[in-house]
Amino acid sequence: MRDQVFVSYAHEDKGWLEAFTTMLAPAVHRGLAQVWSDRDIPKGANWADNIRRALARAKVGVLLVTANFLKSEFIANEELVSLIRDACREELRLYWVPVSASLFDVTELAGLQAAWDPNHPLDQLSAPEQQRAIAEVCRNLLKELPKLSRESRDQFRETVAAKLRDRYELLEEVAVGASSIVYRAKPRGIDAERAVKALVHSATQRDLERCFRRTAELAAKLESPAYQRIYDYVLDEPPYCIVSEFVNGVRLDEHMAAVGLVPPRQARTILLDLARALAVAHQHNCLHEALTPSSVQIDAEHRPKLSAFRFTPVVAQAETAGLSLYRRDAITYMSPESFQGAPHTAFTDQYALGLIGYELLSGLCLPPIRCAADFLERPAFYATLSEGGAWTERSPALGGIVSRMLRVVPEHRWKSLREVVEVLENVNVHDSQFEELRSTVMKSYFQLQRKPDAFYAAFYERLFQRLPDVSAHFRPDRMQQQYAMLNRALTLLIELDAHKPLDAEELNQLAHRHLAYGLNRDHLDGFQAALLDALRDDAHVDAETLGAWADILSRNMDEFWKLLQTASARRSSAPGPTLRGALAGA
């Protein structure tokens, strides 16, 4: 669970780290914040592994940006990449602080809002002004953290556990919000898992309690395979609790990032399941608060799941028309009518579903809205989507359905989500043979992610047996980092034929790394053979799946080698090897 502040800084700037940790000390003492930096790594511990775990727990990332910070290869290729990626996925809130003058405008930071005016970095301020600036940044980032201290959360957990003791065993926290906490739980006498959402009682939040009760009762009425099933709710007295299905999966945006282009038949299944769920809500006169890929879970069967807690009555939605109540992650998925300040309607839900369909079919993310200037481009983007385009060509019938959902004028879309369900049920969608193979491989890949370290260790053992000269390029204390790069390599190889070109900079880095270490086609063949050996020995990989892996790797290794040769031929000069080479083990 994400609940701590991760501070990224250059060691030359440790004085600024001291200034921020000192300012945050009162919140740390009260248990309202956990602040982590690399100074918290125990002596003798695996440095990279500790940083990787801390990044996974970060709710807030603080970047103390100086020229030294931007010079650090590890910060640029590990910490910064991870933090920006998770911030774009809305998994954490990123605060980059201009400590001194730097060329931040030629980095990824240029597209992100700074936590302080970059024209007046902290080292140009007087001492009192510096303290005021640091206090303002820290005060803002604390708003992103749970409002309860760890001690209060422990006491609250005991209260919830006692309330549900006869029926459920309460386990660990899954998520902490501003007004509720979600726990994993086990029903008494049943081998199953549940999610318990408990409202944190406050005498000053009576309206919140009424809203929670109303939402819980509404959620219990919504029945569809795409909803997280509601099993029980306890609304007699605080703390109010609702017990639902526990979905052990990944978010749809994470799924699309890993898969690249989702096969058309799976895209149709996802859209149809979601359309059915939305149609049920509309029958109960309810609308989704903000449908985005991050609000959809993909379960172990690769089917979508929605939280029934994300719906509100039409009346409640209409009352908020024209107000700025959109979450940060939902602004990018705003419909044209919402952009103009119109009330949320069933057509708005349809448009949001159409945007998800566009991402599924195109393999592209929507242009994000991060600042006011991004809004200027939105009307033109709406008009482009409504015209269809190249993204519909992979599956013209399905693309035609989705493009109509994306009409700018609401009345030009499908009449209702029920009509969308009917056309999706009757449309003929086919995957190419390659997409079917790739789908089989991706399912196997997700299975391997449950225990990746064991599989990757087995792979490298076989790789070093086949290519003893390659082992000299690896350090035993950096293998966890190498596993992460191998994970990226497999993703690149699987989705290479997805009509989605590799990033030119990344391809150049890969080509340079291969040249620098003298890696050739024989090494790539050895990589492929070692990977198939490791898959063959894995109990979860059957003969059909192994054949799919062999076909995908054989085809995509050839394509990847051609790309590397082209990039190498174009490269007249290059910097030294960096950690961005995702195929270093090849």
ZAFI-229089 format. One record per atom (N, C-alpha, C): z, x, y. Coordinates in steps of 0.05 Angstrom, whole numbers, plus 5000, padded with zeros to 4 digits. Layout:
N
ZXY/...
This chain:
586
500050174976/500050005000/500050185025/498450105045/498250255070/500550185088/502250375095/504550315112/505450545129/503850765131/504850995146/502751095167/503751265185/502051385206/501251665196/498651705195/497551965187/496652115212/497852355217/497152505241/495452745233/492952755243/491152965238/490953145263/491353405259/491453595282/490653865272/489854035290/489354325284/491954475286/492354665269/494954805268/495454955295/493255025309/493655155335/494854965355/494854705349/495754505368/498454375359/500054525344/502454405332/504454315354/504254425378/506054325400/505554035406/502953955405/502353665410/503253495387/503153595363/504253445340/507253395345/508653605354/511553575360/511953355381/510253355401/510653155423/510352875413/508452825395/508052555385/510152475365/510952655347/513052595328/515752545342/516252695363/518652645379/518652375391/516452295402/516252025415/516551805394/515651845370/515751645349/518451645335/520151835340/522651865326/524451615326/524751475348/526451225347/525451025327/522750985326/521650795307/522050895278/521851155274/522351265247/525251225239/527151275258/530051235252/530650945245/529350755257/529750475252/528250375227/526750545215/525150465192/522650305198/521750315223/519450165231/516850325228/517150585223/514750745220/515350985201/513351065186/513451305170/511151485181/511851715191/509851895203/509452125184/506852175178/506152385158/504252585171/504752845167/502853055173/503053255151/501353465152/501353655130/503853815129/505553795149/508153925148/510053805127/509253555118/510953415098/510153495069/508253675066/507553755039/509553955029/510853915006/512854094995/511654364989/513254574991/512254844985/511454854955/509154974951/508255004923/506754764913/506654544928/505254304919/502254334924/500654164910/497754174913/497154054941/496054224958/495654154986/493653924989/491153964977/489053764980/489853504967/491253514944/492053274930/494053114947/495853244960/497853114977/496552975001/494653115013/493152995036/491552755027/490352775004/488752544993/490552304989/492852344978/494752114974/495752005000/496252175019/497252085046/495051925060/492552005058/490351865070/490151585058/490651555032/490451295019/492651115028/494851215039/497051055047/497151005077/495151115092/495251095121/494450815130/496250705147/495650455161/494550515188/495450735200/494550825226/493851125224/491551195235/490751475236/490851575265/492251785270/492351905297/490952175297/488952205313/487352455314/487952585341/489152825340/489752975364/487353165369/485553075385/482853195387/482853415409/482153655400/481653885417/479254035406/478454245419/476254415408/477154535381/479654605379/480654715353/480454505331/481054255338/480954035319/478054005308/476153995327/473353955319/472154205305/473454435308/472454675295/473254685266/475354545258/476454555231/474554435211/473654585192/471854485171/473154275153/475654325146/477054145129/477453875143/478353885168/478653635183/476053475185/473853625191/471253485195/470253365169/470553505147/469253425122/471053265103/473553265108/475453125090/477052905105/478752995124/480552805137/478952615155/477152725171/475752555191/473852365176/472452455156/470652285141/472152055128/474452115116/476051905103/477151705123/478251805145/479451625165/477451445179/475051555186/473051395199/471951185180/471451265155/470451075135/472450845131/475050905129/476950695125/477350525150/477050645173/477250495198/474950295200/472550385192/470250205193/470549975173/472050015151/472549805132/474949635140/476149695163/478449555173/480949585155/481049815140/483349875124/485550015140/484850135162/486850255179/485850235208/487550295226/486950295255/486950585264/484750675277/484450955284/485050985314/486751175321/487451245348/486651545352/484451585366/483851865372/484551925400/486052145404/487352205429/486052455441/484652445464/483552685476/485752855488/486453065473/488653235482/487653445502/485253555497/484053745515/481053705515/479653825534/476753805535/475453905510/473453755500/472053825475/469253695475/467653775456/464953645453/465153415433/467053235438/467353005420/464852825421/463352835443/461152655447/458752725429/458852955415/456753015395/457752975367/459952845363/461152785337/461252485333/462252415309/462552125302/464451985321/466252135335/468252015353/466951885377/464451965383/463151855407/462851555405/462551445381/462151155378/464751005375/467051135377/469651005373/471251005399/472650785404/474250765428/476550955427/476851115448/479151305450/481651165457/483951275448/486551155455/487451235483/486051415495/486651495523/484051575536/483951575562/481451625576/480551915571/478251955558/477252235552/476652395578/476252255600/475752395625/478252525637/480552445626/483152555635/484852635611/483952835595/485452915571/488352995578/490052975558/492953005562/493753275575/492353485568/493153745579/492553785608/491053585620/490453605649/492453435665/494353305651/496353145665/498853305670/500353205690/502953335694/504853265671/507053405669/508953355647/509953065646/510752935668/511552655667/509252475659/506852535669/504552365662/503852395633/504152635622/503752675593/505652505577/508152495584/510152335570/509452045571/508651945594/507851665597/505451605580/503451785579/501051735563/501751735533/503351925524/504051935496/505651685488/507451595506/509051355501/507251105498/505151095516/503350865515/501750855489/500751085480/499251105455/501051025432/503451135431/505251075409/506150785408/506550675432/507350395433/505150215422/502650285428/500350125419/500050155389/500350395378/499850425349/502050295333/504450275344/506650145329/506149855325/504349735342/503649455339/502049405314/500849615303/499249595278/501049595253/503549665255/505249705232/506949455228/508049415203/509749185198/512049175217/512848935225/514948895245/517748925232/517848935206/520448955192/521049245185/523449325187/524249595178/524349595147/524349835135/524449845106/527049715096/529249755110/531749635101/531549325102/530349215123/530048925125/528148825103/526048985098/524148895077/525548895049/527249095044/528649105019/530548855016/531948795038/533748555037/532148305033/529848285047/528148045044/527048025016/526348245004/525348244976/527448134957/529948224961/532148124944/532447824947/532147724971/532347434976/530147284962/527647384964/525447254951/525747264920/526547504910/526947534882/529047344871/531147304886/533247114877/532246834877/530546764896/529546494899/527746424875/526146624866/524246574844/525146674817/527646764815/528546904791/528046744765/528446484766/528246324741/525346314731/523446344749/520646314740/519046574741/519746764758/518147004762/519847254765/518747474755/519847734760/518247864783/519647914805/518348024828/517948324825/515548424830/514948714827/514548834854/512649024857/512449174882/510949014904/511249114929/509749004951/506849074948/505148884955/502248934955/501248974983/502248805002/501348825030/503548715048/503648815072/505648725092/504148655117/504348415126/503148325151/505148275172/504248165195/506048115217/508047905211/507347705194/509147485189/509647425159/508447575141/508847525113/508547785097/509647775072/509447995053/508347885027/506548035015/505447964989/506448154968/507448034945/508548184923/506848134898/506848324880/505848274853/508248174837/507647984818/509847864803/508847794775/510747764756/510147684729/511547424722/510247224712/511546974704/513447024680/515646884679/517546914657/516246804632/516146964611/515246874585/512146864582/510746964602/507746974601/506847254608/504947344592/503747614597/501447584617/502147574642/500247534663/501247644689/499547664710/500347754736/499847534757/501547524777/501247334799/501647484825/500747354847/501247454874/503047254888/505247354900/507147184914/506947254944/506147054960/506047084989/508546955000/510247105014/512747005025/512747025055/513346805068/513446805098/516146915107/516047105125/518547225136/519647025156/522046925150/523246705166/524146815193/523646655214/524646715240/525346455254/527646455266/528546205280/526746145304/525346345314/523646305338/520746235330/520246205304/517446165296/517245905279/518245685289/518145435275/515245345272/513545385292/510745315290/509445465267/510145715264/509045885243/509745775216/512245685213/513145575187/511645315181/511245145201/509744895197/506844965189/505745165202/502945245196/502745355167/504745505159/504845615132/504945395111/506745195116/507044975098/504344815096/503144765119/500644615120/498444765105/498245025110/496245185097/496645205067/499245225058/499845245030/499044985016/499744755028/499044495016/496044455015/494644555036/491744535036/490544715015/491544955013/490445144993/490645044965/492844894959/493244794932/491244574925/489944454945/487944244940/485144354935/484744594944/482044714942/481644834914/479844714899/479444804871/476544884867/476145134860/473545244854/474045514839/472245584820/472545844807/472646084826/471546044850/471446264869/473946284886/475846104882/478446124897/480446254879/482146414892/484546514878/486246274872/486646224847/487945974838/490845964848/491745734858/494545694867/496045584843/498145724835/499745634812/502345484820/503445564843/506145454849/506645504879/508245324891/509245394918/512045274921/513645424936/516445344941/516845324971/516945074980/517045015009/519444845017/521544855000/523844695006/525544805029/525845075029/527345205050/526445495051/526845635074/526045915076/527546095056/526246305047/523546385054/521446225038/519446115052/517345965039/515546155022/514846074999/513346244980/511046084968/508746214963/506646094948/505746294927/505246204903/504546374880/501646324873/500046534872/497246504867/496246704846/493746684839/492546874821/492547154833/493047354817/492947634826/490247744818/488647814838/485947924833/486048224834/485648354811/485648644810/482748744812/481748754836/478948824839/478548984864/476048974875/475449114900/474248914919/474348984945/473148814965/470148824963/468748624972/465848614970/464548834986/465648905009/464549135024/464749395009/467049434995/467349674978/465349664955/464949434943/463049404921/460249474930/459449374953/456749424963/456449724971/458549844982/458350124989/457950304964/459250224942/458950374917/456250324903/455350074903/452950004889/450450074905/450550054931/448150084947/446749814949/444549784935/443149524934/444149364910/445249134915/446148964893/443648834880/443448834853/441148704840/440848414849/438448314853/438048044863/439547824847/439647854821/441047644805/444047644811/445147874814/448047884821/448447784850/446647854868/446847754895/446747444895/444947334880/444847034878/447446924867/448647054846/451146954835/453346964856/453547174871/455647204891/455246984913/452846954922/452346754943/452746474933/451946414908/452346144897/455346084894/456846264883/459746224879/461146174906/460346334926/461646304953/460746044966/458145974963/457145714974/458645484962/459045484936/460545274923/463445244933/464745484937/467445474947/467545364976/465645454993/465645355020/464945055021/463244965003/462544675003/464944514996/466644614977/469144464970/470944444995/471244665009/472944665033/471844465054/469244455057/468044275077/468443985069/468543935043/469143655034/471943575042/473743775044/476543715053/476743755083/474443765097/474443785126/475844045136/475344265121/476444525128/474244725132/474844925148/472945145154/474245415148/472645615142/473745885137/474346015164/476646155165/477446285190/475446495199/474546665180/472646885187/471647005161/469346905151/468247005126/466747265131/467747475118/466547745120/466647865092/465148075087/465348215061/468148315055/469648385076/472348485071/474348265063/473548005067/475347785060/474647675032/472647805018/471847714992/472647934971/473947854950/474648034928/472548004906/471948224893/470248224869/472048294845/472248104826/474048144804/472848304781/474348334759/473448504737/470848404724/470248144728/467748024717/465448034737/465948174759/463948204781/463247934794/465247764795/464947504809/466647504834/465747364855/467247364880/469747174879/471747254894/474247094896/475047084926/475646834934/476546784962/479446694962/480846774982/483546674986/483346394999/484646194986/484645924998/486345915023/487846135029/489546145053/487846205078/485246265074/483546335097/482146085109/483045845102/481745605112/483745445130/482645325150/484145155168/482644895173/484044675180/482744425186/480844445210/478844275210/476844285231/478144245258/480144075260/481444015286/482644275297/484044425279/485344675288/483244875298/480944885284/478845065292/477644985319/477244725323/476044625348/477744685372/480444685368/482244735390/482145015400/481045205384/480945485392/478245565403/476345375406/473645435415/473745575442/472245785445/472045925470/474246125475/476246135457/478446335460/477846585444/478946805452/478447065439/480447095416/480046955394/481846965372/480647105347/478347235351/477147365328/478647625321/478947665295/480047925286/477948135291/478848395292/476948615298/474748615277/475348575252/473348595231/471448365231/472148135244/470547895244/468547885267/469048035288/467348025312/464448095304/464148295287/461448375279/459948155265/461347965252/460147755237/460147485252/460347505279/460247275296/457447145295/457446875294/454846725294/453846705322/451246635325/450046605353/451546395369/452346165356/453745965372/456546045379/457846205362/460546305369/460246515392/458146665391/457546855413/457346715440/456446465439/456246305464/458746145470/460846175453/463346035458/463545755447/461645675429/461645405417/463845395395/464745145388/466745115368/465745205340/467545285323/466945355295/466245095280/464045105265/463144865250/462344955222/461444765206/460444825179/457945005181/456344975202/454045145206/454945435210/457245475223/458245745228/458945885201/460245735183/460845845156/458245915142/456145745145/453645795132/452346045143/452546095169/451346335180/452846585170/455446565169/457046795158/456246865130/455746655113/454846705086/452046825086/450346735105/447746855107/447747155114/449647235131/449947515138/450747675114/452547565097/453247705072/450747725054/449147515053/446647525038/444747745048/444547765074/442847975086/443848255077/446448305077/447448565069/446948615039/447348405023/446848424994/443948494988/442048375002/439248414995/438148665008/439148735032/438048965046/439349225039/441949215030/443449455025/444449585051/444149435074/444849545100/447349395110/449049535126/451249415139/450349305166/451649095176/450948995202/451649205223/450149215245/450849395267/453649315277/455649495277/458349415284/458649365314/460449185321/461149145349/463849275354/463749495369/466249655374/467149635403/465249585421/465849575449/464149365463/464749315488/463349095503/460349145504/459449395506/456649455508/455049365484/456349365460/455049285436/454148995436/455548825452/454848545454/452048505466/451148695483/448648665496/446248655476/446648795454/444448805434/444448575415/446548405416/446848205395/444647985396/443947865418/441947655418/439247745405/438447995411/435948095399/436248125368/438648205360/439148235331/439147965317/440347755330/440247485319/437347395315/435647435335/432847355334/431347495312/431847755308/430547905287/431247805259/433847745255/434647645229/433347375222/433147205242/432046935237/429146945229/427747165235/424947195228/424547305199/426647365185/426347485159/425647775162/423847885145/423048155148/422948305121/422848565122/422448725098/424748695079/427148625088/429448595071/429248365051/427348175056/426947945039/425048015016/423648245017/421448294998/422348344970/424848444966/425848504939/426048244922/426748034936/426947774923/426047554943/423447514946/422447334967/423647054967/424046934942/425146664941/428046664951/429746854942/432446874951/432546944981/430847134989/430747215017/430046985035/428246805026/427546575042/429846385046/431446355025/433846185028/435846295048/436246555046/438146695064/437146695093/434546745096/433546765124/433746495138/433546275123/433846015136/436845975144/438646085129/441546065136/442046215162/440246405169/440646575193/439046485217/438146235217/436746135241/438746135265/437646195288/439346215312/440445935319/438745735318/439645455324/440945335300/443445255301/444845145277/443344925263/442144735278/440744505266/438244585251/437244835254/434944925240/435645055213/438245075208/439145185182/439144965161/440145025137/440444815116/442344605126/441944365118/443544135128/446544175122/447144295099/449944325091/450144545070/452644635065/453044825043/452444705016/452744435014/452044304989/449044334983/447344315004/444544355001/443944644994/445444835006/445045114999/445745164969/447845034959/448545054931/446144954913/445044734921/442844614905/440444804904/439644914926/437245094926/437845354911/440345454914/441045704899/441145654869/442045414861/442145344833/439345334820/437345264836/434645224825/432645444831/433545644846/431645864852/431446054828/429046154824/428546354802/428746634814/430646784804/431147054814/430947244791/429547464794/429147654772/429847934782/431048094765/431548374770/429248544758/428548764770/426748944757/428249074733/426649194715/427949324692/429749544702/428949694722/430649904733/433249804744/433049574758/435549454770/437449364748/436349264726/438049184704/439449424692/437949644689/439249894679/441349994698/440749984724/442650084743/445049904744/444749644741/447049464740/448849534716/447649584693/449249664669/450749924675/449450114688/450750374694/453050334714/452650164734/454750114754/457149984742/456849804723/459149684710/460649894694/459250074681/460550294667/461950484686/460650534709/461750704730/464450594740/464550334745/467050204754/469250224732/468450204707/470350234685/471550514685/469850714690/470850994691/472751034714/472450884736/474150924759/477050854754/477650714732/480450644726/482050894719/480851094706/482151344700/480051564705/479351614730/477151804736/477852084730/480352174735/481052454732/480652544703/481352384683/481052454655/478152494648/476452304658/473552324652/472352574665/473052614691/471852834705/472753104693/475253124684/476153364671/474553424646/474053204631/472453234606/469553334613/468453224635/465753304644/465653594650/467553694667/467453974675/467954164651/469554084632/469854244608/467154284594/465554074592/462954094579/460954244597/461154204623/459354344641/459754644640/462254734640/462755024639/461955144612/462054974591/461155074565/458155124565/456654944578/453754964579/452855164600/454255184622/453455364644/455855534653/456455744638/458855914644/458656034672/456156094682/455956214709/456856034731/456655764726/457455574747/460455574751/461955624730/464955604732/466055804752/464556014759/465456214778/465656094806/464255874811/464255754838/466555554842/468255524822/470455324823/473155454822/474955334839/477755434839/479555224825/481255314807/482955114792/484654944811/485555064833/487254914851/485754714869/483054714867/481454534884/480054324868/480854284842/479254104825/479553804833/481853724844/482053454854/480053394876/479653584893/477653554914/474853554902/474453714881/471853714868/471253454854/473353324843/473053064830/471952864850/473052874875/472152684896/469252734902/468352984904/465553044910/463752964886/464753004862/463152914839/462852604839/464952464848/464752174850/462552094869/462352234892/460252184911/457552254899/457352474883/454852554871/453852334852/455552224836/454752014817/453751774832/455051694854/454151474870/451351524881/450851764891/448251834902/446151814880/446751914857/444751914835/444151634825/446151464823/445751194813/444051034832/444551054858/443150884877/440751014890/439851244879/437751394892/435151234893/434551064873/432050914872/432350644886/434350614903/434950354916/433450314942/431250454946/429550424970/431350474995/433250644993/435150695014/435251005017/433851125036/433651415037/436351545043/436651785031/439151935036/439252015066/441652045076/442052145102/440952425105/439252475125/437852735127/439752965129/441852935145/443853155148/445153215121/445953005107/447253045081/445353185062/442753105061/440853225044/440453515051/440353585076/440053865085/442454025075/444853915078/447254055068/447154105039/446253905024/446053934995/443954154988/441654145001/439654344996/440654625002/442054665024/443054925032/445155015011/446854835002/448854924983/447655014957/445554864948/444154954923/442855224927/441655274950/440455534955/442555754956/444755694970/446755904974/448055994948/448255814929/449455884903/447455934881/444855944889/442856004869/442555794847/443055544853/442855334834/439955244832/438955204807/436155134803/435954884785/433454824776/433054594760/434554604733/434854844722/436354884697/439254794701/440354844724/443054764729/443254454731/441254334744/441354034745/441053914717/439354034700/439153944673/441753974658/443154194662/445754244650/447754034659/447653964685/449453764696/448953494682/446453424679/445753174666/446753174636/446253384622/446953404594/450053384590/451453534608/454453524606/455553254612/454353114631/455252844638/454852654615/452452664602/451952494579/453752564556/454452814552/456352894531/459052764536/459952774561/462652654568/462552354564/460352224572/460051934568/459951864538/458652024523/458351974494/461051974480/462852134490/465552164478/467551954489/466751804509/468551604521/468451354505/470851254498/471051014480/469850764493/469750754520/468850504533/465750494536/464350704528/461450724532/460050674506/458650444503/457250394478/454350514479/452850484457/450250604455/448350504476/448350234482/446550114501/447150224529/449750244536/450550344562/449750644565/450150794544/449451084544/446451114549/444850944536/441950944540/441250884568/442650694581/442050634609/442750874627/444951004622/445651244637/443551454634/442551494609/440551704604/437951644620/437151384620/434651314634/434951354664/437251264675/437651284704/437851574712/439351734698/439652014705/437052164703/435552114681/433052254677/431052204700/430851944708/429051874729/429951974756/432551944762/433552004789/434052304793/434552454771/434652744773/431952864782/429852754772/427152844780/426752784810/427452544818/427052474846/428852644865/431352694856/433152844872/432253134874/431153244853/430153524854/427853544874/426053344874/423853354893/424853344922/426853174927/428053154953/429253414962/430753544944/431953804950/429954014956/427754024941/425654224946/424354174973/423853924980/422653865006/424553945029/427153875026/429053945047/429354255049/429354395027/429654685027/427254815041/424854705036/422454825048/422454785079/423654565088/423754515117/425854665132/427754775116/430154885129/429655185135/429355255160/428855525168/431355685172/433455555180/436055685184/438155475179/440555565170/442655375162/445355505165/447455345170/450155455170/451155515142/453455635140/454555695113/455255445098/455855475072/456555245055/458955095066/458954835064/461154675073/462054495051/464254355056/465354175036/463753915034/461753885051/460253635050/458153635028/457853855014/455953854992/456953694969/456053444967/457153264947/456453334918/454353494914/453553574887/454253864882/456553964892/457154244889/457254324860/458254144843/458454214814/455854214800/453654124812/451154114798/449954394795/
